[in-house]
């Protein structure tokens, strides 16, 4: 009789624990590192041939070697014609860029895909991917303000005032220096357009769940409403830049 009760007890424990074991799921961070994870996000900073920027990217797997991605970026832009100048007649004058009409920034938002060309070996190394994006681009301009010299009628004394730069009346001899950066934000200009981007990503991180990567490529912004940056140059519609970015992020399933 005792043997029968012992056998029944063992069977109840075994079969009673099966549903519990079947419902248990291992935490994501205890899974093997080579498990394919479906989603990812990353943040990064970039340098390009005409400035710098910040970016955020998020995506999910379409196949084992292809991800659907969307991104948001902010980038500054300066003309290659900008030359720093200073008024030599005033020792305390501030430097400025002579002929610069507007500061320019780009805000981008788009979608794209990333194709893995060479998956990282299990022992480590570098994963190579090709990516391309396209979407909307908003060019925002802010007028440049300068400190201007006002001489009295006899040119024996002067005062300094702040004005928006006007190439018709402001010259090297009456510009004292750059004005406050915050001046002109009430006169922002908006130039909606589009952008396309393509590049290569080199992911060098040692863990699959953590993204550490370098990215290099080219971005073309198109502004149907031309943008004026420098007084002596024609307004621009196309803005082509080469970039290098570094980014960090995470892969996950939930």
C-alpha positions in Angstrom: 0.0 0.0 0.0 2.8 2.4 0.9 4.5 1.6 -2.4 1.3 2.5 -4.3 1.0 5.8 -2.6 4.6 6.7 -3.3 4.2 5.8 -7.0 1.0 7.9 -7.2 2.8 10.8 -5.6 5.7 10.7 -8.0 3.3 10.6 -11.0 1.4 13.7 -9.8 4.5 15.7 -9.2 5.9 14.8 -12.7 2.7 15.4 -14.7 1.7 18.4 -12.6 4.9 20.2 -13.4 4.8 19.7 -17.2 2.3 22.6 -17.9 4.4 24.9 -15.7 7.6 24.0 -17.5 5.9 24.4 -20.9 4.7 27.9 -20.0 8.1 29.1 -18.8 9.9 31.4 -21.2 13.6 32.3 -20.7 14.3 36.0 -20.2 15.5 37.6 -23.4 18.9 38.5 -21.9 19.6 34.8 -21.1 19.1 33.7 -24.7 22.2 32.7 -26.7 23.8 35.8 -28.3 23.5 34.4 -31.9 19.6 34.2 -31.7 18.0 36.3 -34.5 16.4 39.4 -32.8 13.5 41.1 -34.7 13.7 44.8 -33.8 16.4 47.4 -33.3 17.0 51.1 -32.6 20.1 53.3 -32.5 21.1 56.9 -32.0 24.2 58.6 -33.4 26.2 61.6 -34.4 27.5 62.4 -37.9 30.0 64.6 -39.5 29.6 65.6 -43.1 31.4 67.7 -45.7 29.4 70.8 -44.8 28.6 70.5 -41.1 27.5 68.0 -38.4 24.3 66.3 -37.3 22.4 63.9 -35.0 20.2 60.9 -36.0 17.8 58.3 -34.6 17.0 55.1 -36.4 14.5 52.3 -35.7 13.6 49.2 -37.6 12.5 45.5 -37.8 13.4 42.4 -39.7 11.7 41.7 -43.1 13.9 38.7 -43.7 17.0 37.3 -41.9 19.2 39.6 -44.1 16.9 42.6 -44.7 15.4 45.2 -42.3 12.8 47.9 -42.9 14.0 51.1 -41.3 12.8 54.6 -40.5 15.0 57.5 -39.4 14.9 61.1 -38.2 17.9 63.4 -38.6 19.0 66.9 -37.8 22.0 68.5 -39.7 23.7 71.8 -39.9 24.8 73.1 -43.3 27.4 75.8 -44.1 28.6 77.0 -47.5 32.0 76.0 -48.7 32.5 79.7 -49.6 32.4 80.9 -46.0 35.6 82.7 -45.0 36.1 84.0 -41.5 36.8 87.8 -41.4 37.5 90.4 -38.8 37.6 94.2 -38.8 41.4 95.1 -38.6 40.7 98.7 -37.3 39.1 97.6 -34.0 41.1 95.3 -31.7 38.1 94.1 -29.8 35.9 93.3 -32.9 34.4 89.9 -33.3 35.0 87.5 -36.2 32.2 86.8 -38.7 31.6 85.3 -42.1 31.6 88.1 -44.6 28.8 87.7 -47.2 26.8 85.1 -45.2 23.1 85.8 -45.4 21.5 82.9 -43.6 22.2 80.0 -41.2 20.8 76.7 -42.6 19.6 73.5 -40.9 18.0 70.4 -42.3 15.4 68.3 -40.6 14.9 64.9 -42.3 12.4 62.1 -41.8 12.3 59.0 -44.0 12.1 55.3 -44.5 14.4 52.8 -46.1 15.9 49.3 -46.0 19.1 47.8 -44.8 20.6 44.7 -46.5 23.2 42.6 -44.7 25.9 41.8 -47.2 28.2 39.9 -44.9 26.9 38.7 -41.5 29.3 38.9 -38.6 31.0 35.5 -37.8 30.0 33.9 -34.5 33.5 34.6 -33.1 33.3 38.3 -33.8 34.4 40.6 -36.6 32.6 43.2 -38.7 29.2 43.0 -40.3 28.8 44.9 -43.6 25.4 46.2 -44.7 24.1 48.4 -47.5 21.4 50.9 -46.8 19.2 53.4 -48.6 16.6 55.9 -47.4 14.3 58.5 -48.8 11.8 60.9 -47.4 10.9 64.5 -46.6 13.4 67.2 -45.9 12.8 70.6 -44.3 15.4 73.3 -44.8 15.2 76.0 -42.2 17.0 79.3 -42.6 17.7 82.1 -40.0 19.0 85.5 -41.1 22.5 86.5 -40.0 22.7 89.6 -37.7 25.9 91.7 -37.3 27.1 94.5 -35.2 27.4 97.6 -37.4 29.5 100.7 -36.8 27.8 104.1 -37.0 30.2 107.1 -37.3 29.2 110.6 -36.5 29.3 113.3 -39.1 33.0 114.2 -38.5 34.1 110.6 -38.1 35.5 111.4 -34.7 33.3 109.0 -32.8 31.1 106.0 -33.4 28.4 103.8 -32.0 27.7 100.1 -32.6 24.3 98.7 -33.3 22.8 95.4 -34.3 21.3 94.9 -37.8 20.3 92.1 -40.1 23.1 91.7 -42.7 22.4 93.6 -45.9 25.1 93.3 -48.6 24.0 96.5 -50.2 24.9 98.7 -47.2 27.2 96.6 -45.0 30.8 96.3 -45.9 34.2 95.3 -44.5 34.8 98.8 -43.1 31.5 99.2 -41.2 31.0 95.7 -39.9 32.1 95.5 -36.3 31.5 91.7 -35.9 29.0 88.9 -35.6 25.7 89.7 -33.7 23.9 87.5 -31.1 23.0 84.1 -32.5 19.5 84.3 -31.1 18.7 87.4 -33.1 16.5 86.5 -36.2 14.6 83.5 -34.9 11.4 85.4 -35.5 12.3 85.6 -39.2 12.9 81.9 -39.9 12.4 80.7 -43.4 11.0 77.2 -44.3 11.8 75.3 -47.5 10.1 71.9 -47.7 11.7 69.4 -50.0 12.9 65.8 -50.1 16.1 63.8 -49.6 17.7 60.5 -50.6 20.6 58.7 -48.9 22.7 55.6 -49.5 25.6 54.2 -47.6 27.5 51.3 -46.1 27.4 50.3 -42.4 30.2 48.6 -40.6 29.0 47.1 -37.4 31.9 46.1 -35.1 30.2 45.4 -31.8 31.1 42.2 -30.0 27.5 41.4 -29.0 24.5 40.8 -31.3 22.1 42.6 -28.9 24.2 45.8 -28.8 24.7 47.9 -31.9 28.1 49.7 -32.3 28.6 50.8 -35.9 30.2 53.2 -38.3 28.3 54.4 -41.3 29.5 56.3 -44.4 27.7 57.4 -47.5 26.1 60.4 -49.3 23.0 62.5 -48.8 21.2 64.6 -51.4 18.7 67.2 -50.2 16.4 68.8 -52.7 14.7 72.1 -52.0 12.1 73.3 -54.7 12.2 76.7 -53.0 15.9 77.8 -53.5 17.9 78.7 -50.5 20.2 81.7 -50.2 23.3 81.2 -48.0 25.9 83.6 -49.4 25.3 87.0 -50.9 27.6 86.6 -53.9 26.5 83.0 -54.8 23.3 81.9 -56.6 20.5 80.4 -54.5 20.8 76.6 -54.1 18.3 73.9 -54.8 20.5 70.8 -54.5 22.7 70.0 -51.4 25.0 67.0 -51.8 27.1 66.0 -48.8 29.3 63.0 -47.9 29.0 61.8 -44.3 30.5 59.6 -41.6 28.5 58.7 -38.6 28.9 56.6 -35.4 25.9 55.0 -33.7 25.0 52.9 -30.8 21.8 51.0 -30.1 20.1 47.8 -29.1 18.4 44.7 -30.7 15.4 43.1 -29.0 12.2 41.1 -29.6 9.6 42.9 -27.4 
